[in-house]
């Protein structure tokens, strides 16, 4: 069926189902389709919505969602679990960050448009049919092929009900790094769409590199199940984890230290390293090995992202620094 016909409030209780939902017609015939996995408990309760592969080169969330779906039993569930293992279907087909159909980044066009391009239509239907139905929303991301980011769970750091609920869920998720972002969240994100609807929300990151490392898949799957326990969707208590490194910063990966020229990038810092203003954090080289430029930290901070793909074009993001939260 077309996703316009989906009404998650009418899902039959006590069932686990998988289906493909039509989104947009393909020029060669057939449809672009979104996969949807649902599990509904026999008792009413919260609705948790989980997305993965909003970028087509991020696979940890896909694997984690399949693992969660296999583990959750409707007989032991309260409420509803709604999961989309592949959101950016066209980009997933080519293992790219952006859609090859319209060139758009799905994570920058929310809440989308019903009459827009394929990517805009996907964002629209994901917003109105799934995010809007959530009591809590989780978007499973990683660094993809290009970046390198520590395994973390991110949340919006605000002193209101939505912010407090997001932080509580982020803490029980159990990732080794907790990254809070004071509002406003940049527009176009899944989280900005969720916040506009008043839905508490989290997202994840991991090293990526086009792989699904077992430890990251374990973290994501365990984290979602922990959030379900936190919401009393499952009876067990959340699994405990070591206290996370708690960081605070804007989280906007579109505004980072960037390459002034096309070159070969050599990072001079490690992830989560504390750096000081003026410290050398990377160098750029030509094919003969000569140094073209040096990058120095513009402020004190902790390395939360560095580019993993060494070949760079001018303007490519290379290093991002963030701060430490006052409380751990």
matplotlib code that plots the C-alpha trace (Angstrom):
import matplotlib.pyplot as plt

x = [0.0, 1.0, 2.4, -0.4, -2.8, -0.7, -2.4, -0.2, -2.9, -4.9, -2.2, -3.5, -2.3, 0.0, 1.5, 4.9, 4.8, 7.1, 6.0, 7.1, 5.3, 5.1, 6.5, 7.0, 6.7, 9.9, 10.3, 11.1, 8.0, 7.2, 7.8, 10.4, 9.4, 10.2, 10.6, 8.7, 9.0, 6.4, 5.8, 2.7, 2.2, -0.9, -1.1, -1.3, 1.8, 4.2, 5.2, 8.9, 10.0, 13.5, 15.1, 18.3, 20.1, 19.0, 22.3, 22.9, 26.4, 25.6, 24.9, 25.2, 21.6, 20.3, 21.9, 20.8, 17.2, 17.1, 18.5, 16.0, 13.1, 14.2, 14.5, 11.3, 8.3, 4.8, 3.8, 6.4, 5.8, 3.7, 2.9, 4.3, 7.8, 8.0, 11.3, 12.4, 15.8, 16.4, 15.1, 17.2, 16.4, 18.0, 21.2, 21.3, 21.2, 24.4, 26.0, 26.2, 25.4, 23.1, 20.4, 21.6, 18.1, 17.9, 21.3, 19.7, 20.8, 17.7, 19.1, 18.8, 15.3, 12.9, 9.9, 10.0, 7.3, 4.5, 4.9, 8.7, 11.5, 11.9, 14.1, 11.6, 8.7, 10.5, 11.1, 7.5, 6.0, 8.5, 7.5, 3.7, 3.2, 5.9, 7.7, 4.4, 3.1, 6.1, 6.4, 10.1, 12.2, 15.7, 17.7, 20.6, 23.5, 27.2, 30.0, 29.5, 32.4, 34.0, 34.0, 35.4, 33.3, 33.4, 30.4, 27.9, 24.4, 23.3, 20.4, 19.0, 20.3, 17.4, 15.7, 12.2, 10.1, 11.2, 14.9, 14.7, 13.0, 15.5, 18.4, 16.9, 16.6, 20.1, 21.6, 20.0, 20.9, 24.4, 26.8, 30.3, 29.9, 26.9, 26.8, 24.3, 23.3, 21.9, 19.0, 18.3, 18.9, 19.7, 16.7, 16.2, 17.2, 15.0, 15.6, 14.4, 11.2, 10.7, 11.3, 8.8, 6.3, 7.2, 8.7, 11.7, 14.5, 18.0, 20.5, 23.6, 27.0, 29.8, 33.1, 31.4, 33.8, 31.2, 31.2, 29.0, 31.4, 30.0, 30.6, 28.7, 25.8, 25.7, 25.7, 22.9, 20.7, 21.3, 20.6, 17.2, 16.2, 17.4, 15.2, 12.3, 12.8, 13.1, 9.7, 8.2, 7.6, 9.6, 9.6, 13.3, 15.5, 17.9, 21.3, 23.9, 26.9, 30.0, 29.5, 29.8, 32.1, 29.5, 30.2, 28.3, 28.4, 26.4, 26.7, 26.5, 28.8, 28.1, 30.3, 33.7, 37.3, 37.6, 40.3, 41.5, 42.8, 42.4, 45.0, 45.9, 44.9, 46.9, 45.2, 47.6, 45.1, 43.0, 39.3, 38.4, 41.8, 41.8, 43.5, 44.5, 44.0, 46.7, 47.6, 48.4, 45.5, 46.2, 48.3, 47.5, 49.9, 50.3, 50.9, 54.7, 54.4, 55.0, 53.0, 50.4, 48.7, 48.5, 45.4, 45.5, 42.8, 40.9, 39.9, 40.3, 38.1, 37.8, 38.0, 34.6, 35.0, 37.9, 37.8, 38.6, 38.9, 42.3, 41.7, 40.0, 38.6, 38.7, 35.9, 35.7, 35.2, 38.2, 38.0, 35.3, 35.9, 33.3, 33.3, 32.8, 29.6, 29.8, 28.2, 29.3]
y = [0.0, 3.6, 5.1, 7.8, 5.0, 4.0, 4.7, 3.3, 3.9, 1.1, -1.6, -4.8, -5.5, -8.4, -8.7, -8.4, -7.5, -6.4, -4.6, -2.4, 0.9, 2.7, 6.2, 7.5, 6.0, 5.1, 6.3, 2.7, 1.4, 0.2, 2.2, 3.5, 1.7, 2.1, -1.0, -0.8, -3.3, -3.1, -4.8, -4.1, -5.3, -6.9, -4.0, -0.3, 1.9, 4.3, 4.4, 4.3, 5.1, 4.2, 5.1, 3.9, 4.6, 8.2, 8.3, 5.5, 4.7, 4.1, 0.4, 0.0, 1.0, -1.3, -4.3, -3.1, -2.7, -6.2, -7.6, -5.7, -6.9, -10.5, -10.1, -8.2, -10.4, -8.9, -11.0, -9.1, -5.7, -2.7, -0.1, -0.1, -0.3, 1.2, 0.9, 1.9, 0.1, 1.9, 5.5, 6.8, 4.0, 5.5, 6.4, 3.0, 1.4, 3.1, 3.3, 7.1, 9.8, 11.7, 10.4, 9.7, 10.6, 14.2, 14.8, 15.8, 14.9, 13.4, 14.6, 18.2, 18.4, 17.5, 17.9, 17.5, 18.0, 15.7, 17.1, 17.5, 15.3, 11.7, 12.7, 15.5, 13.0, 10.5, 13.2, 14.3, 10.8, 9.8, 13.0, 12.9, 9.1, 8.1, 10.8, 12.5, 9.3, 8.8, 9.3, 9.1, 9.0, 7.6, 8.2, 5.7, 7.4, 6.8, 8.6, 6.9, 6.4, 9.8, 10.7, 9.3, 9.9, 8.1, 5.9, 8.2, 9.1, 12.7, 14.7, 18.2, 19.9, 22.1, 22.8, 21.9, 18.8, 17.6, 18.2, 16.5, 13.5, 13.3, 13.5, 10.8, 8.5, 9.3, 8.4, 5.0, 4.3, 3.4, 4.8, 5.6, 9.2, 11.5, 14.6, 17.4, 20.2, 23.4, 24.6, 25.6, 22.5, 23.4, 23.0, 20.0, 17.3, 14.5, 15.9, 19.4, 17.8, 15.8, 18.9, 20.9, 18.2, 18.2, 14.7, 13.8, 12.5, 11.0, 10.1, 8.1, 8.3, 5.7, 5.4, 4.1, 3.7, 1.8, -1.0, -2.2, -2.9, -5.6, -3.4, -0.5, -2.7, -4.1, -0.6, 0.5, -2.5, -2.6, 1.2, 0.9, -1.9, 0.1, 3.0, 0.6, -0.6, 3.0, 3.7, 0.6, -1.0, -3.9, -5.2, -5.6, -2.8, -1.1, -2.6, -0.6, 0.9, 2.8, 6.5, 8.2, 11.0, 13.9, 16.6, 19.7, 21.6, 22.7, 19.3, 21.0, 18.9, 21.3, 24.0, 22.5, 23.2, 22.6, 22.1, 25.3, 23.3, 19.9, 17.6, 14.6, 15.0, 13.8, 14.2, 15.1, 14.4, 11.4, 11.2, 12.6, 14.1, 17.4, 20.2, 23.7, 26.9, 27.0, 23.4, 21.6, 19.3, 18.4, 18.9, 18.9, 17.6, 17.5, 14.2, 14.7, 14.9, 18.7, 20.5, 22.7, 23.9, 23.3, 23.4, 24.8, 24.7, 27.9, 27.2, 24.7, 21.6, 17.9, 16.2, 14.8, 14.4, 14.0, 13.1, 9.5, 9.7, 11.2, 12.6, 15.9, 18.7, 22.3, 23.0, 19.4, 19.2, 17.9, 18.5, 19.4, 20.3, 20.4, 21.2, 19.2, 19.3, 20.6, 17.5, 14.0]
z = [0.0, -0.3, 2.9, 2.7, 3.8, 6.8, 10.2, 13.0, 15.6, 14.0, 14.1, 15.6, 19.1, 19.8, 16.4, 14.7, 11.0, 8.2, 5.0, 2.1, 1.7, -1.7, -1.6, -5.2, -8.7, -10.5, -14.1, -15.3, -13.5, -10.0, -6.8, -4.5, -1.2, 2.5, 4.6, 7.9, 10.8, 13.6, 16.9, 18.9, 22.5, 23.9, 26.3, 25.4, 26.1, 24.5, 20.8, 20.0, 16.5, 15.3, 11.9, 10.3, 7.0, 6.7, 4.9, 2.5, 3.6, 7.3, 8.1, 11.9, 12.5, 9.8, 11.5, 14.9, 13.9, 12.4, 15.7, 17.8, 15.6, 16.1, 19.8, 20.7, 21.4, 21.2, 24.2, 26.4, 24.9, 26.0, 23.4, 19.8, 18.3, 14.7, 12.9, 9.4, 8.7, 5.5, 5.1, 2.2, -0.2, -3.3, -1.5, 0.2, -3.2, -4.2, -0.7, -0.8, 1.7, -0.7, -3.0, -6.6, -7.8, -6.8, -5.1, -1.8, 1.7, 3.5, 6.8, 5.6, 4.1, 7.0, 7.3, 3.5, 1.0, -0.2, -3.8, -3.8, -5.1, -3.9, -0.9, 0.1, -0.2, 2.0, 4.6, 4.5, 4.9, 7.6, 9.5, 9.2, 9.5, 12.0, 13.9, 14.7, 16.2, 18.5, 22.2, 21.7, 18.5, 17.8, 14.6, 14.3, 12.4, 12.0, 10.3, 7.0, 4.6, 4.9, 8.6, 11.9, 15.0, 18.4, 19.3, 21.0, 21.7, 21.1, 22.5, 22.7, 25.9, 27.0, 30.4, 29.3, 29.4, 26.0, 26.8, 30.2, 28.7, 25.9, 28.4, 30.6, 27.6, 26.4, 29.8, 29.8, 26.2, 27.5, 24.8, 26.0, 24.9, 25.7, 23.5, 24.3, 21.9, 23.2, 21.0, 18.4, 16.3, 12.7, 10.4, 8.1, 10.5, 11.8, 15.3, 14.3, 12.8, 16.1, 18.3, 16.2, 17.1, 20.7, 20.5, 22.7, 20.5, 20.3, 17.6, 17.5, 15.8, 15.4, 13.5, 10.4, 7.4, 5.5, 8.0, 10.8, 13.7, 16.0, 19.1, 17.6, 16.5, 20.0, 21.5, 19.3, 19.8, 23.5, 23.6, 21.9, 24.2, 27.2, 26.1, 25.8, 29.3, 30.5, 28.9, 30.6, 27.2, 28.4, 32.0, 32.7, 34.1, 31.6, 31.5, 33.3, 31.6, 32.7, 33.2, 29.8, 28.8, 28.7, 26.1, 25.1, 21.8, 18.8, 16.9, 13.5, 11.3, 8.4, 10.1, 11.0, 10.2, 6.5, 3.8, 2.1, -0.9, -2.5, -1.0, 1.1, 4.7, 7.6, 11.0, 13.9, 16.7, 17.9, 18.5, 22.0, 22.4, 24.3, 22.3, 23.0, 20.9, 18.3, 18.5, 15.2, 14.4, 10.8, 7.7, 4.0, 1.3, -2.4, -4.4, -4.0, -0.2, 0.2, 2.8, 1.4, 4.6, 8.3, 10.4, 14.0, 16.6, 16.7, 20.3, 23.2, 22.8, 22.4, 19.0, 18.3, 14.5, 12.2, 8.5, 7.8, 4.0, 3.3, -0.2, 0.2, -2.0, -1.0, 1.5, 2.8, 6.6, 8.4, 12.2, 14.7, 18.3, 21.2, 24.9, 28.0, 30.0, 33.5, 35.0, 33.9]

ax = plt.figure().add_subplot(projection="3d")
ax.plot(x, y, z, "-o")
ax.set_aspect("equal")
plt.show()
